[in-house]
Amino acid sequence: MEKYIYVSAQFVGFHYWENCPRGYEYLGNTHRHLFKVRLGMRVIDSDREIEFHDLQNQLNVYLKRHWADREFECSCEHIAEYIMAFFTAAFVEVSEDGENGAILENS
């Protein structure tokens, strides 16, 4: 049986898509989102070797330091890749305003 814990956080960011497809040119302009993040870590012990609160604090510090209130040319997938690499996570989910997003799983 595989066991995972997850924590959630969010941050305000401003992004744009330089190579957006025809018909979606508005995405090429900088626009604001409330990016919502869910970070999952594999655990072995049911008593949890990673405490939720510690992991959530670490995620919040990381997001504030690297993403919050900044402008970037990145997709949800890109953001999730960076988070996954930093935390060596089992999975990362990043959405725009909780509506549309991406899920990456570490295989």
Backbone hydrogen bonds, N-H to C=O, Kabsch-Sander energy under -0.5 kcal/mol:
donor,donor_aa,acceptor,acceptor_aa,energy
3,K,43,V,-0.6
5,I,41,M,-2.5
7,V,39,L,-2.0
9,A,37,V,-2.3
11,F,35,F,-2.3
13,G,33,H,-2.2
14,F,70,R,-2.7
15,H,31,H,-2.3
16,Y,72,F,-1.1
17,W,27,L,-2.5
18,E,16,Y,-0.6
20,C,17,W,-1.4
24,Y,21,P,-2.1
27,L,24,Y,-2.2
28,G,25,E,-2.1
29,N,26,Y,-1.4
31,H,15,H,-2.3
33,H,13,G,-2.4
35,F,11,F,-2.4
35,F,33,H,-0.9
36,K,95,S,-2.1
37,V,9,A,-3.2
38,R,93,E,-2.6
39,L,7,V,-2.6
40,G,91,F,-3.1
41,M,5,I,-2.5
43,V,3,K,-2.3
48,R,45,D,-2.0
55,L,51,E,-2.5
56,Q,52,F,-3.0
57,N,53,H,-2.3
58,Q,54,D,-2.4
59,L,55,L,-2.5
60,N,56,Q,-2.6
61,V,57,N,-2.4
62,Y,58,Q,-2.4
63,L,59,L,-2.9
64,K,60,N,-2.4
65,R,61,V,-2.4
66,H,62,Y,-2.4
67,W,63,L,-2.6
68,A,63,L,-2.7
69,D,12,V,-3.7
70,R,67,W,-1.3
72,F,14,F,-2.4
74,C,72,F,-0.9
79,I,75,S,-2.3
80,A,76,C,-2.5
81,E,77,E,-2.2
82,Y,78,H,-2.1
83,I,79,I,-2.4
84,M,80,A,-2.9
85,A,81,E,-2.3
86,F,82,Y,-2.3
87,F,83,I,-2.4
88,T,84,M,-1.4
89,A,84,M,-1.3
90,A,40,G,-2.6
91,F,40,G,-1.5
92,V,104,L,-2.3
93,E,38,R,-2.7
94,V,102,A,-2.4
95,S,36,K,-2.5
96,E,100,N,-3.4
97,D,34,L,-2.1
97,D,95,S,-0.8
99,E,96,E,-2.0
100,N,96,E,-1.1
102,A,94,V,-2.6
104,L,92,V,-2.9
106,N,90,A,-3.5
107,S,105,E,-0.7
